[in-house]
Amino acid sequence: MKISWQALEPGDVVDVVAPASGTASGELRKVVQLLQSWGLRARMDEKILGGPSPILAQEDGERLRQLKRALLNQDSKVIWALRGGYGSLRLLPELAKLKKPRRVKLLVGFSDLTSLHSFVNTRWKWPSLHAPGLESLTKKLVTDRVEREVKAVLFGTQDSLEFKGLVPLNGRFKNRIVAPVVGGNMAVIQSSLGTRGALSGRGQVVVFEEVGEKLHRVDRMLVHMQQAGFFSGVRAVIFGDLLLDNKSAQRQIWNWAVRDFAQAAPFPVFKGLGIGHGPTNRPLPLMTRAELRSQEAKPSRAELTVHTGCAGKRGGS
């Protein structure tokens, strides 16, 4: 049975959470203002920030409490993370004890939030949205087009997204693949193997993005996942941004580690998906119906169409 989420409407509550790292307290006011400008109401716990850890928004128990409450609230449809950073993985053992909520919530975020995307996609079969955290919007770290797309998806005025110009990296693509998309940050996915939050890519298209990881680390992650059997049954792999400040080192990642992986892979591998830690971090629905096919205008390229998983398209924003 297909699991859908409900589109936002003016006046709706959005549960704002920080399951990983924190942010400056001044950003909270900007988040409230941003959502108000969209006709929405931001709801966040008064203890969302202020924990003793230098790298976490709050202690594990407090972050878990807030996340569970957001998941169980019956008067909200969307849970939106402030940012990524680090820490979501620490919540998974206790989160796994939670009975699957009756109401499907759309989880929104990226980077470290890959842990939670993987959990709800694999354990609960919920769709989710790999998209900028709220801080990325308040700080204008993404383009205006990305912000418009995120808003259109959440309000249900756009029921699918197209990603054109994907570049095949081996000769194993045979015109069309229909399968859900899962994935996100490569390091988070790789580090979760063997845990309760491990992502399953079997029968699905897996996407990766990464930032700040050097050549040997990217290669190590891909080799580890290969040897751990993660790619068994995967339909295809698509790379988004793999960003480094050193452009020469970034090219080495593509020209050696990714190329080596693609040549050895028994499934199609592509690059060119517009997601990641750069300004073009487009919203990407996960665990929804998706189709990968040859691009009509450019047969040497492929395009990915991903449905949002929204229960119904609305007529306006």
ABEGO torsion letter per residue (X at the ends): XBBBBBBBBBGBBBBBBBABBBBBAAAAAAAAAAAAAAGBBBBBBAAABGBABAABABBAAAAAAAAAAAAABAABABBBBABBEBGAAAAAAAAAABBBBABBBBBBEBEAAAAAAAAAAAAAGBBBBBBBBAAAAAAGABBAAAAAAAAAAAAGABABBBBBGBBBABAABBGBBBBBBBEEBAAAAAAABGBAABBBABGBBBBBBBBGBBAAAAAAAAAAAAAAGAABGBABBBBBBBBBABAAAAAAAAAAAAAAAAAABABBBBBGBBBEABABBBBBBBGBBBBBBBBAABAABBBBBBBAGBABBBABX
